[in-house]
Amino acid sequence: MIDEIVELLLDVIVEFIPNSVWKILAFVVGAVATAAGVLVIDESLWTGGALITVGLFLLAGSVISWFR
């Protein structure tokens, strides 16, 4: 019951946010993840590499979606 209410509220909130806001949010999160990965790569190669990879995918995806 609570899951259905939360799902309904989330669907309503997502519908009101325009796609351009999601693209900007993905770009910012990608930039932050890439920067965090660069800082962490000295301590942990796996964690830093994963953060850089995820960040670059988010950055590239949002930039490509702007040109479409």
VENLIN-V888430 format. One record per helix or strand. SS is the DSSP state (h for helix, s for strand). FROM is the first residue (numbers start at 1). LEN is the number of residues. If there is no record, write none. Layout:
ss:SS from:FROM len:LEN
ss:SS from:FROM len:LEN
//
This chain:
ss:h from:2 len:15
ss:h from:19 len:22
ss:h from:45 len:23
//
